[in-house]
Amino acid sequence: MKLSYEVIGSSARTPDESAINDEEAAAYGRLVELLALPADVVRRLEAEVRH
């Protein structure tokens, strides 16, 4: 989960480009859905990656 979030957040090719594109966001959302983790766990893991 953390690795996936880190990978999609590092894909921007230019400073003006969003860090996560629509396809990546959809794939990540599907992963979260398949893992069926509680929302608070997902938020905590994402926060750990951002810091």
C-alpha positions as CSV (number, residue, x, y, z in Angstrom):
1,M,0.0,0.0,0.0
2,K,2.7,2.5,1.0
3,L,4.9,1.6,-1.9
4,S,2.0,2.0,-4.4
5,Y,1.2,5.4,-2.9
6,E,4.8,6.5,-3.1
7,V,5.2,5.3,-6.7
8,I,2.1,7.1,-8.0
9,G,3.0,10.3,-6.2
10,S,6.4,10.4,-7.9
11,S,5.4,10.2,-11.5
12,A,5.0,13.9,-12.4
13,R,7.3,14.7,-15.3
14,T,7.1,18.5,-15.0
15,P,6.6,20.9,-12.1
16,D,3.2,22.0,-13.6
17,E,1.9,18.4,-13.9
18,S,-0.2,16.8,-11.2
19,A,1.7,14.3,-9.2
20,I,-1.0,11.7,-9.7
21,N,-2.8,11.4,-13.0
22,D,-6.3,10.1,-13.5
23,E,-5.3,6.6,-14.5
24,E,-3.0,6.3,-11.5
25,A,-5.7,7.6,-9.2
26,A,-8.2,5.1,-10.5
27,A,-5.7,2.2,-10.2
28,Y,-4.8,3.2,-6.7
29,G,-8.4,3.5,-5.8
30,R,-9.0,0.0,-7.0
31,L,-6.1,-1.3,-5.0
32,V,-7.5,0.4,-1.8
33,E,-10.9,-1.2,-2.6
34,L,-9.4,-4.7,-3.1
35,L,-7.3,-4.5,0.1
36,A,-10.5,-3.4,2.0
37,L,-8.5,-1.5,4.6
38,P,-10.4,0.9,6.9
39,A,-10.3,4.5,5.8
40,D,-8.3,5.6,8.8
41,V,-5.6,3.0,8.0
42,V,-5.4,4.3,4.5
43,R,-5.1,7.9,5.6
44,R,-2.4,7.0,8.2
45,L,-0.3,5.0,5.6
46,E,-0.6,7.9,3.1
47,A,0.5,10.4,5.7
48,E,3.5,8.3,6.6
49,V,4.6,8.4,2.9
50,R,4.1,12.1,2.6
51,H,6.3,12.8,5.7
